Amino acid sequence: MSANQAKFAPAWLVEPKDVNHIDSKIWPAGLTRSAAGDISLAGVPVGQLAAQYGTPLMLIDQDDFFARGEKVKSAFEKAAATIGSSAKIYFAGKSLLTTEIVKWIDQLGLNLDVSTGGELALALSGGISPDRIGLHGNNKSLYEIGRAVTANVGAIVIDSEIEIERIASVAGAQDKIQPVRIRVNSGVHAYTHEYLATAREDQKFGIAISDVPALVAKIRSHSHLKFLGLHSHIGSQIFAIEGFVESVRRLIPLHKQLLEGGEAPELNIGGGFGINYTSADQAPAIEVFADQISNEVAKLCGEAGIAVPVLCFEPGRVISGPAGITVYNVGTIKDVQLSEDGVTGIRKYISIDGGMSDNARPSLYSADYSPILASRSSAAKPALSRVVGKHCESGDIVVRNCFLPEDVNPNDLVAVAATGAYCHSLASNYNYVTRPAIVAVKGGNAQLILRAETEADMFARDPGYSEDKTG
């Protein structure tokens, strides 16, 4: 990287020796570049998929998704077995959810975590057994609670005192016993983006540790509620194990106290395990999280003289994120002159046919991503680049800092890595842009699991819209 480029690039960004290189740490296992230069996913050329389904296009390497799901399940089950317990793994549906994904979760033998009535309806439609579903949410409506109890979901997570009476009333009306957990705000400050930290004191989720014993007693006073145990979630996209360890240290004494009043068979540690989005990221292997969390639970339970509870975890991103990529078509290109402290340089702005409507994370969290030229290889030099969307926002940036070939042209395809989590989930119709299709690819075959949205889909809710007037 030249001194001028270095002035306008973050310290972590390294100029690639080979601009066509595919970093296996970031991209799905099934992604390859042919001798001709184009990339394929699971044996299917990405250009062929883009021509068939349009762009933007989200692609999921199905084998990669399954391999990651199996790895996560195995890691936590083995770690729990080592300390004389067992583990329940809930896939966090908020990361990526379609009826086909629900079927994959079912086939993997995972449970499923949902957080709204809509996610619950999709989960049930996907065919997973309701007793393997957990329902979250800080503001569950009576309708959502009623739907969950009627469906016989395996657990509802109580997020505030008022929900105790709501769930008990609904369960009583149906003469059912509803298993519940209570979400604890442990006060642990996980090292992540401010908006991804979910256990700090001044935020909407959970119940303070000091308030939990009284509320658990209230839960136990209801014959139609069954208390499963504590639930904690400290944040998302976390690399440091220390936050999880500290959370366990705060939860085990509370868990012991609650055992004095009755059963508390489970302890839910939540999820939030980070993944690599750039070559500079160093996400720990999932086994590191599984082993260290389980070992800390075993140590503290031993010191407290209590049995190790069943451990529950809620991974999402770590399974779906790296298995997904998004493919875009390049539109306009600008070389923008930069100047700072007497140093000048150029940043190439590459506009694509999507943006913050299909990937809001860079705008929301300043998230970093990694792109490659997908439709061909290039012998050109790397150019300091920024991949931007088509929306009327200066913050509509998909990849803020990257290197792409100097000769990127209109109609080239650019692929962005690790978009399988929270891209489709957060997608919108901002500026009336349609949302992309999702296609699963496996063994040389492609399966449409969510069709691309059409303008007709968007405008169907507007009673005044008439296609006859659009010209």
N, C-alpha and C positions, 0 to 999 in steps of 0.2 A: 504494500500500500504506500502510495506516495505521501510525502509530508502534508501536502495540501488535502488529500483525501482523508488522512488521519485526523485533521483538524475538525472535520465535519461528520465523523463517524464515532460511535460509542467505543469505549475501550475494549469491550468484549468482542467486537466484530473483527474477524480476521479475513483478509483477502484470500480467496481460495486459490490454490495452485492450479486446480482444474475446475473451471467454471461448470463443467458437465457432471461433476462428481455427485453421487447420491450417498448421503451420509446415513448408514444403516441405523444409527442411534436415533434418528429423527423420523425416517420414512418407513412405511409398512414393509414387512418382510418380502411381500410379493411384488414390490416395485423394482423394475429393471429397465436399463437403457439398451436398446438394440445396437447392432453394428451400424445401422443406418442413422442412429442418433435419436430416434423417438423413444418415448418411454411407454412401458406396458405395465398393467396391474394384473397380477394373477394370470398372465398369459394373454391378456386382451389389450391391444393398443389403445392408449388413452385418446388418441385422435379419432379412432373409430367410435369410441363411446361418446365423445363430444359431438361428433357428427350425427349420431343416432338420437341422443337425448338432449342436445343443446347445452349451452353454457350460460351462466355458471352451472357446474355439475359437481355434486358431492359423490365421491366414490368410497366404498368401504371394502377393504380386503377382508373377506369373511373368514378365511383361515387365520389371518393375523388376529382378528377379533376373538376367535375361539381360543387360539393359543394363549392370548393374554388373559382371557377369562379363566382358563384352566390353570394357568400359572398362579394367578391370584388366589383362586380357591385352594389349590394345593398348598401354597405357602402358609396361609392362615390356618388351615386344618392341621397341617403337620406341626406348626408352632404350638397350637392349642393342645394337641395330643401329647406333645413333649412335656407339658406341665400338668397332664392328667385331666384335661378338659376337652371341650369340643368347640367348634366355631360355626357360626351362621354368617353367610356372606349375602348381603343385599346389594344388588346392582342399583346404583343411583340413577333412576330413570330420567331425572332432570337433565342428565348429560346427553342422552340420545334415546329417543323412544319412538318406535313405530310398532305396528302389530308384528312385523317380521322380527324385529329386535326382541320383542317379548318372547317369541318362539325360540330364539337363540338362547335367551337367558334360561328358559325352561329346559332346553336340551343340555345346557351346561350344568344344570342342577343347582343354579343360584336362586336365591330369593330376589324379590324386587321391591325397591323403595319408591313410593310415589308421594307427591306433595299437594295435589289438587284433585278435584272431582274429575277433571278432564283426563289427567294422567291415570287415575284409577279406572275410568271407563275404557281407556285404551288397553290397559293391562288386562282387564277382564275379557275384552274382546280378543286379545291375543292368545287366550286360552290357558294362562298359567293358573294354577290352583290358588284360590283366594287366601288360603291359610299360609301361603308363602309371600303374601304382600304385606308391607308395612306402610301406613299412611302418616306422613308428616304434615307440617303446615302451622304457621303461627296464627292463622285466622280461619280455621275450618268452619264452614257454615253448617247449620243444622242439616241442610240437604246433603252436604258432603259426608257428614258424620252418619246420617241415616243410610246413605248409599253404602258406606263402608261396613256398617253393622249388618245390614241386610245381606251383603255379599259374603259375610263371615271372614273378613280379613284377619290375618294372624296377629296384627298389632296396630294400635293407634298410639301415636306419640303425643302426649299431653304437653302443651306449650305454655299454658296459663291456667290459673285456678278456675276460671269460669268454664273451661272445657270439661272439668271433672263432672259437674252437674249435667252438662249437655250430653256427654257420652253415656252417663249412667241413666239419664232419663230415656234416651233413645233405646239403649239396650234393655231397660226395664219394660218399655212398651212392647218390645219384641220377645220378651222373656228369654233373653240370651245373656251369656256371660262373655263380656268383651275384654280380651287381653289388652293391657295398656302399658306403656312406658312413660316415664316422666323426663322431659328434657331439662338437663341441668346446665346453667350458665356457670361454667367452672372458673371464669375469670382469666383463663390462660390466654396470653397474647401471642398467638401463632405468628411467625414471621412470614407474612404474605401481604398482598395488596390490602389496603384498608377495607375495601368493599368485599374482600374474600374472607376476612376474619369474622368468625361467627360466635366467638365465646367471650368477647370483651364485654365489660360490664354495661356500657352505655350503648346498647343496641337492642333490636326487637326480639331476638330469639331467647328462649329458655327461661328458667326459674333460678333465682339465686340459691346457692347451696344452703344458706341459713333458713330458707323458707321450705326446703324440700321435706324434712321430717313431718311437719304438720300436714302438708298436702298429701303425702303418702298415707298418713293415718286417715285422712279424709277419703282417699281412694279405697282403702281397705274397709271403710265403714259401709261401702256400697256392695250389696250382694251380687250385683250384676257387673261388677268390674273385677278383673284379675290383674294384680300387679306383677309385671314381669321383671322390672328392674329399672336402672338408671340408663339414660341416654345422653351422650355428649357428642358435640361436633365442634371442633375448634377452628375450622376454616377450610380453605381449598387451595390447591396448587402449592402444597407444602413440601419442602425438601428436608427440613430439619426434624430429626426424631425427637428433640428435646421437648417440644410442645406436647406431643402425645404422652411422653413419659411423665411430664408434670401434671397433665390432666389425670392420668391414672393415680398419681400420688394424692390428688385431691379427692378423687372419687372413691377410692377403696375405704378410707375411714368412714365416709358417709354410707357406703354399701354395708359395712359392718354394723353401723348404728341401726340401719333399717332392718337387718336380719333379726334384731332383738324383738321386733314387733311382728314378724311373719316372714314368709318366703320372698326371696328376691333372686330367682334362679339365673338371671342373665345380666350382663353388663355390656352395653353397646358403646363402643369407642368412636363410632362414626367413620368418616372417610377423609378425603382431601389429599390423598397421596399424589405428589407432583409427577409430571412427565417432562421430557425434553422437547422444547420447541425450537431451540437453536443448538448449534454445535458447541456453544459455550456452556450450555446447561449441563449439570451433573446430578440428575435425579438419582437417589439411591434405589437399588434393586428392591422390589416389593418384599423380598425375604428379610431385608434389613428391618423394615417396619414391623413385619409379622413377628420376628424373633425378639426384637428388643421390647416391643409392647408386651408380648406374652410373658417374657422373662420378668419384666417389672411387675406385672400383675401377680405372678407366682411368688415373687419375693415378698411383696407387700401383704399378700394373703397369708403367707407363712408366718410373717412377723405378727400379724393380727390374730392368728389362730383360727382362721376361717377357711372354708373350702373355696377353691377357685370356681367362679361362676362360668357359665357358658358365655363365650366371648362373641360379640356380634360386630361386624364391620360393614361399611357402606361405600365401597369403591365404585367409581363411575368412570371418570376421566382416564384413569390408568388402564382401563380396558378398551374403551371406545375411542379415546383421543388419538393415539398413534396409528390406529387402524384406518383412519379416514384421511382423505385428501380432498381438496377442492380445485377444480380445473376452471380456468378463466380464459377468455379470448381477449387479446390485447387490442386496444383501440388507439387512442392518441398517445404520443410520446413527446416529452419536452425536456430539453437540457436547460436546467435552471442555474443561473450564475449565483454563486454564494460568495459572501465576503464577511470576514470577521477578524478583528484585530490586525488588519492589514494583510491577511491571508485570503486568497481567492481560490475558488474551486467550482466544480460542477456536480450537481446531483441530477440524475436522470429520473424524471417522473414518468412512470408507466401506468397509464389508466386502463382499467379492466372493466368488463361488463357486469361486475357485481359491486361489492363493497360492504359498507356497514349494515346493509339490509340482510346479508347472509353471514357476516362475521362481525358482530358488534364488540367483540372482546378488546380489540386494540383501542377502540374509542372509550369503552367503559373502564378498562383496567390498565391501559398502556401496555397491553400484552404484545410480546414479540413473536413473530413467525418467520419461517424460512421458505423461500420459493426456489423453483428451478424452471428453466426453459424446458417445456415438455414435448413440443412438437418436433424438435430437431436438436442436434448438438451444435456447438459453435466453436470456432477457432479464434473468436474475437477476445480481446482483453476484458477482464472484469471491470464493470463500471459501478461506482457507488450509486445505488438506486433506491427508489421509494415506490412501492406498488400502492396505487390509490384507486378508490372507487369512483362511481359515476354520480354520487349523490351531492346535493347542494349544501355541503358542509366541508369546511377546511379540515376538520378532524376526521374526515372519511378516509382513513388510512388502513390498509390491510396489512402491509409489511412496511414498517417505518424505516428500518435500516437493513440493507442487504446488498449483495453484489450479484448483478446479472450481466450477461454479455453486452458489450457495447452495441452490438448489431441487432438487438431486439427490435422487431418490426411489427407493424399492425398485422393482425390476424395470426400472429404466433400464439401458441398456447402456453400459459404459465400455470404451474401447479403449486399449491401451497400445502405444506405438510401439517400433520397433527390437527386436523380440523374436525375430527370425529366427535368431539365433545363440545357442547355449548355453542356451536355455530348454528346448526339447524334449530336447536332449542330456543335460541335468542333471536331467530330470524324475524324480520318484520317486512311490511310493505311500504316502508318510508319512500316518499316520492312516487308512490304507486308502482314500485318495482316488484315483479313477481318473484316468488321464492323458488329455488332450484329443486330439481329432482334429486333423489338419493338412489344410487344403484349399487347393489352388492355384487362383487366379482369373486368367483371361485373356480379354480380349475379350468380356466379358459372360457367360462360362461358368465354372462351378466344377467342379473335379475333386478328388475325395477321394483324397489320396495316403497317408494313414494314418488308419485308422478310430479312433474313440474307444474307449478301453479300457472293458471292462465289469467288473462285480464278478465275473462268472464267470471272466473272464481272470485276475483277481488270485487268486481262491481255487482255481484249478485245480491249483495246486501243493500245496495243503494236503489231505492224504489224509483228514483228519478232518472236513472241511467238508461240511455237508449243507444244501442249500437248503430242504429240507423242514422244517428246524428254525428257519428265520429268520422265520417268521410272515408 
